[in-house]
Amino acid sequence: MLTLYTAVGILRFQDSIKEHKTPTVINNRQEYGLTEEEFFLWSSLAFQIRQIHELQSAFSERLKKHHRSENIPIEPYLNRLLLRGLVVKGDGLTGVDALYRLLGELYISPLQDSFSVRLFTCIYLCMKKKLHTKELIHYLKKPARIAHKTETGLVKLNLRTGAEFAAAWRELEGILALHHADARREGMLVQGMVRSAGGKSGDVVETIVGVNRDGGFGSAVMVGLGGVFVELLRDVSLELAPLSPEGARAMIGRLKAAKLLTGFRGRAASDVEALSDVLVRVAAMCCALGDRLVSLDLNPVMVLPEGEGVRIVDIVMQVAPARHCGETD
């Protein structure tokens, strides 16, 4: 696993009582005073992208230059900078993957059209031998996104043995190579099958919980019958955030498929309370994030029998960068 680090924020020096200037970094309109060690570490990453051993070396050189012990570990200071958002990192199995995630933390990921930034960064990494030249063109291409995996055979269910698992893996690799050669791949996601405590998948009801934001009305929370039936049946209920538990239960009750949740033709009654709790929590998240949260799809949300809760199987979220959220320069 490869990890890349870089510093963010604007450096200022503030006058202090002791008649020397204190380094301060401004990020997201907040000021953070730095200790001497934190300043050495932060400045070692300013306009740089480094791995941990390179960062340790640069940090030691700064310490030596200021007649300090070179054996001071960087971990405590690095963790504090990461916690305050003054340093960001990206992890990956390759330099490309690590850079992709690093730029994503900076809101300049390849999913956006920041081609000039990506080109400059890729050339820099090629010069530093962190990115192979052969990978340059592949990385600069805007990767395709696979929004609906079920339609293209990218979801495999009920794998019971190692042989079935291996066969499914090979089939997925073949589908990706044939139909999604340009898609950005970060690996395979493996999840346990969702079943009730009695071991019956038929006692589980698939629902969807979603959010869409309208500039005039705010965030609307949605619940409906989920899985592949969302677009087919269009059985949904909407309410503006925030939501009370009573309001969430009323939303569920308005669904045409509500009978499926309350027990239908011998089926076990579903955990409606757990589903309503999800709606209340999602609505609270909408209010907390404001216009940062553009849209959210939890699909499917598997509702188990009463008392067994819910399981969120898949999620798609769209978040706006901070600079697009009503902030001014």
Helices and strands as residue ranges (DSSP letters): E 2-7, E 10-15, E 21-27, E 30-33, H 36-45, H 52-65, H 75-83, E 87-92, H 95-105, H 115-127, G 133-135, H 136-140, H 162-179, G 201-203, E 205-214, E 218-225, G 227-229, H 230-233, E 236-240, H 245-253, H 258-262, H 272-289, G 290-292, E 293-303, E 310-312, E 315-319, G 322-324
